[in-house]
Amino acid sequence: MDGPSVFDFTITEVPVDIQIALKESDKSINDIDYFIFHQANKFITDHIGKKLCIPTKKIPYSLHKYGNTASVSIPLTISSELYSVNKKPELVCFSAFGVGLSWGTIITSLRNCVIMPVEEYNVNR
């Protein structure tokens, strides 16, 4: 894997994909409660947020707790970081990117969703 090329691809294409999703859904960054990105590393996530001028309070992180958990990073971030918020998020933008230079973005409502907490288990019980 060519790390620098993957990094360049991600910080170039993912913000464009998010802008397209916002335009197609007739929404702005202000309309979205949270932007939840794949938790590859904080530098990439911060860079995407800065490039799109997304307020940091709208970008939850779970990376510091669990590391890069690959395909489960978005649902883990939802459970870890949104379970205890006072106001249930109305609109959320999810953006995932990774293996094989694959990526995708969706804007959806969590209004009628139940967000469960993360259950941590001790394997040495």
N, C-alpha and C positions, 0 to 999 in steps of 0.2 A: 504494500500500500504506500502510495506517495502522499505522506502527511501534509506537506505544504500545498499540494494541488487540491487535496480534499478540503483543507481549510479555506483556500481561496474560492473554491467552488461554493462552499457553504455560505460564506459571508457575502457572496455576490448574488447567488440565485435565491436563497431563502427570503431575504427582504423583498425581492421582486415578487416572489410567489405570494407573500403576505399582502403586498400592495394590490396585487390582482384580486385576491380573495376579498379584500375590503371593498374594492371598486365593484366587483361583481355582486356583492351582497348589499351594495349601496350603504355601506357603513364607514365610519371614520375611526381612528384610534380612540377618540373620546367616547364612542359608543360601546367599546369593548371593555368589560370589567377586568378580565385577565388575559394575558398572553402566556400560554404555557408551551415552552419549547422543549425539545429533546434535551436532556441534561448531559450533553457530551462533555463539555467543560465550560466553566464560568466565563472564560474569555470570549468564546464564540457567542454565548447567550447575551453577554453584556454588549458585545459589538453589534449584534442584530438589533437589540433594543435601542442603542444610541443612534444607529443608522436610520431607524424609523422614528426617532424622537418619542419613544414610548416611556412614560414615567416608570421609574424603577419599582414603585409600589404595585404596579400592574404585572410584574414579572416574578412570579413565585419560583423559589429554588428548592430542590431537595438534594441536589448534588453534594452539598456539604454533609448531609446525613448518611447518604447511601452510595455515593459515587456514581459512576456511569453504569446504569442498570440496563442499558441497551433498550430493547423494545418495550420494556415495562416502565421506562422513565416518565412518560406522560401520565399514565394512570396512577403511578406511585406519587407523583407530584400533586395530582388532584387530591388523593386521599390524605397525604401528609400535610399539605399546606392549605387546602381549602376546607377541610373537615370542620375546623373550629372557627372559621370566619363568621362574624356576626350576621352579615347580610349574604344570603345565598347569591352566587353570581348569576346574572341574567344571561349575558352573552360572553362567550369565551372563544378565543382563537387558539387552536392547537396547531403547532407546526413541528413536524418530525423530519429528520434527515439522517442518513447513515449509509449503511452497507450498499456498495455498488453505485454510489452517487444517486441514491433514491431519495426522494423528498415528497412531502405533501402537506397541505395546509387546509384546515377546515374552520369555519366560524359556525358555532352552534349555540343553542340555548341549553343551560343546565337547570332551567326553572323547575322542571318536574322530576329532576334526578335526586336520588338519595346518595349522598356521598358518605361512604363508610370510612372509619378510621383505619389506619395501618395497624395490623396485628403483627407484633413481633414475637417470635418464638425462640426459646433457648434450645438449641439442638443438643445440648449436653445435659438435659434433664434426666 
